[in-house]
Amino acid sequence: MITELAQIEILPGHEEEFERAVGEAVPLFLGAEGCEGIDLHRSTERPSRYRLMVQWETVEHHTHLFRQSAGYERWRALAGPHFAAPPQVEHLYSVLTP
């Protein structure tokens, strides 16, 4: 399992609209091949900063299959107008299993 971690800076004042846009996009992610789940977190200290975490079977499910899909285009159309800067994305895997 791979976790896509995207740090997203939102235009000030767009927080509620962005959260609604992500909510509308959840089915696009969950319907994508290899997507195992999605979660959105908002920073307490910086209210215009979010971290989107999407669980994928593999990196390729995100980078090749999803990013070349109509679902990705729709996601960007919904969320993109609220971005203050391009999201910073990295892929993580767990190394600790308690």
C-alpha positions as CSV (number, residue, x, y, z in Angstrom):
1,M,0.0,0.0,0.0
2,I,1.2,3.5,-0.9
3,T,0.0,6.7,0.6
4,E,-0.1,9.8,-1.6
5,L,0.5,12.8,0.6
6,A,-0.4,16.1,-1.0
7,Q,0.2,19.4,0.8
8,I,-2.3,21.9,-0.7
9,E,-2.2,25.6,0.0
10,I,-5.7,27.2,-0.6
11,L,-6.5,30.8,-1.5
12,P,-7.5,32.5,1.8
13,G,-11.3,32.6,2.0
14,H,-11.7,29.6,-0.2
15,E,-11.5,27.0,2.5
16,E,-15.2,26.0,2.7
17,E,-15.5,25.9,-1.1
18,F,-12.4,23.7,-1.3
19,E,-13.7,21.3,1.3
20,R,-17.0,21.0,-0.6
21,A,-15.0,20.4,-3.8
22,V,-13.0,17.6,-2.2
23,G,-16.2,16.1,-0.8
24,E,-17.7,16.1,-4.3
25,A,-14.5,14.5,-5.7
26,V,-14.4,11.6,-3.2
27,P,-16.4,9.2,-5.5
28,L,-13.9,10.0,-8.3
29,F,-11.0,8.7,-6.2
30,L,-12.9,5.8,-4.7
31,G,-14.0,4.7,-8.2
32,A,-10.5,4.8,-9.5
33,E,-8.6,1.5,-10.1
34,G,-6.3,0.8,-7.1
35,C,-7.7,3.5,-4.8
36,E,-8.1,2.1,-1.2
37,G,-9.3,5.3,0.6
38,I,-9.0,9.1,0.9
39,D,-8.8,11.5,3.8
40,L,-8.4,15.3,4.1
41,H,-6.8,17.1,7.0
42,R,-6.7,20.8,7.7
43,S,-3.9,22.6,9.6
44,T,-4.9,24.2,12.9
45,E,-2.0,26.6,12.7
46,R,-2.4,27.5,9.0
47,P,-6.1,27.2,8.2
48,S,-5.4,27.6,4.4
49,R,-3.1,24.5,4.4
50,Y,-4.5,21.0,3.9
51,R,-3.0,17.5,3.6
52,L,-4.8,15.1,1.3
53,M,-4.0,11.5,1.9
54,V,-5.0,8.9,-0.7
55,Q,-4.2,5.2,-0.3
56,W,-3.3,3.4,-3.5
57,E,-2.3,-0.2,-4.2
58,T,0.8,1.1,-6.1
59,V,2.4,4.4,-7.1
60,E,1.5,3.6,-10.7
61,H,-2.2,3.4,-9.8
62,H,-1.9,7.1,-8.9
63,T,0.7,8.4,-11.3
64,H,-0.3,6.5,-14.4
65,L,-3.9,5.3,-14.2
66,F,-5.6,8.0,-12.2
67,R,-3.7,11.0,-13.5
68,Q,-4.6,10.0,-17.1
69,S,-8.3,9.6,-16.3
70,A,-11.4,11.7,-16.7
71,G,-11.8,11.4,-12.9
72,Y,-8.5,13.2,-12.4
73,E,-9.5,16.0,-14.9
74,R,-12.8,16.4,-13.0
75,W,-10.9,16.5,-9.6
76,R,-8.6,19.3,-10.9
77,A,-11.6,21.2,-12.3
78,L,-13.3,21.0,-8.9
79,A,-10.3,21.7,-6.6
80,G,-7.9,23.6,-8.9
81,P,-9.6,27.0,-8.8
82,H,-9.0,27.1,-5.0
83,F,-5.2,26.3,-5.1
84,A,-2.9,29.1,-4.1
85,A,0.1,27.1,-5.5
86,P,0.5,23.7,-7.1
87,P,0.2,20.9,-4.6
88,Q,3.3,19.3,-3.3
89,V,2.9,15.5,-3.7
90,E,5.0,12.6,-2.5
91,H,4.3,8.9,-2.1
92,L,4.9,7.1,1.3
93,Y,5.0,3.6,2.5
94,S,4.8,2.3,6.1
95,V,8.0,1.0,7.7
96,L,6.5,0.6,11.2
97,T,3.9,-2.0,12.0
98,P,3.4,-2.0,15.8
